[in-house]
Amino acid sequence: QSALTQPASVSGSPGQSITISCAGTSSDVGGHNYVSWYQQHPGKAPKLMIYDVTNRPSGVSNHFSGSKSGNTASLTISGLQAEDEADYYCASYTSSGTYVFGTGTKVTVL
Amino acid sequence: EVQLVESGGGLVQPGGSLRLSCAASGFIFSRYWMSWIRQAPGKGLEWVANIKRDGGEEYYVDSVRGRFTISRDNAKNSVYLQMSSLRAEDTAIYYCSSYHDTYHFPYWGRGTLVTVSS
């Protein structure tokens, strides 16, 4: 049950696009289409941004999108905005019936 | 509106026990899986445990299996986490989350802080 691997930090200027990777194994990310992404602002509970690899919950901006290739999932933020500055975590269901989160990525808007 | 309110956190000595509670409202509790997810100070999220709608299945992260027990009372719309043999590394904010026939966590409480220290 090792954490999924994410870059510690990603930055971009307003309006730019950034992509956060989430590397796992065939027992988690690669084995299911049950990858989700969460945004967390300081002192707040996490917020679901993407589920089942590519789906956005109602109310989440369409400048967030998700994808997956093999054992690696990705979150892309297009048209970066100041309010997108936060920590982002991926998560995956596993073949053992458990869940595993990513190590987390701090997004900075320059 | 879905609401999840955690309680029961506090300061406990290493080796001690603590029971967390999560009171749910705004949805049909008995139809939802429930999970506990924690976050150590300044660290990332870690899924801890979950329990099936009827309490018939439970799953745990390896680091707490045998020390923590998740349970639920559908009549009281509540889920619990009984924690024993607590260690310093169990210090974290503990969130409860609910989900319905899905594999992600759309609803979260505000969390309750557990501090394990002498």
Contacts between the chains, C-beta under 8 A, distances in Angstrom:
chain1	res1	chain2	res2	distance
A	1	B	61	5.9
A	1	B	62	5.3
A	3	B	44	7.0
A	3	B	46	7.8
A	32	B	103	7.3
A	34	B	103	3.7
A	34	B	104	7.0
A	36	B	103	7.5
A	36	B	104	3.7
A	36	B	105	7.0
A	38	B	45	7.2
A	38	B	105	7.5
A	40	B	45	7.8
A	45	B	95	6.1
A	45	B	108	4.2
A	45	B	109	6.8
A	45	B	110	5.8
A	45	B	111	6.3
A	46	B	45	6.5
A	46	B	95	7.7
A	46	B	105	7.5
A	46	B	108	5.9
A	47	B	108	7.8
A	48	B	104	6.2
A	48	B	105	6.4
A	48	B	106	4.9
A	51	B	102	7.0
A	51	B	103	7.8
A	51	B	104	4.1
A	51	B	106	7.5
A	52	B	102	7.9
A	52	B	103	7.3
A	52	B	104	7.2
A	57	B	106	6.4
A	89	B	44	6.3
A	89	B	45	5.2
A	91	B	45	7.5
A	91	B	47	7.2
A	91	B	104	7.0
A	91	B	105	7.3
A	93	B	103	4.2
A	96	B	59	7.6
A	97	B	57	7.7
A	97	B	59	5.0
A	98	B	47	6.8
A	98	B	50	7.9
A	98	B	59	5.0
A	98	B	60	7.5
A	98	B	61	6.5
A	99	B	35	7.4
A	99	B	47	4.0
A	99	B	50	7.4
A	99	B	103	7.9
A	100	B	47	6.5
A	101	B	37	7.7
A	101	B	44	6.3
A	101	B	45	4.4
A	101	B	46	6.2
A	101	B	47	6.0
A	102	B	44	7.3
A	103	B	44	5.6
A	104	B	44	4.0
A	104	B	45	7.2
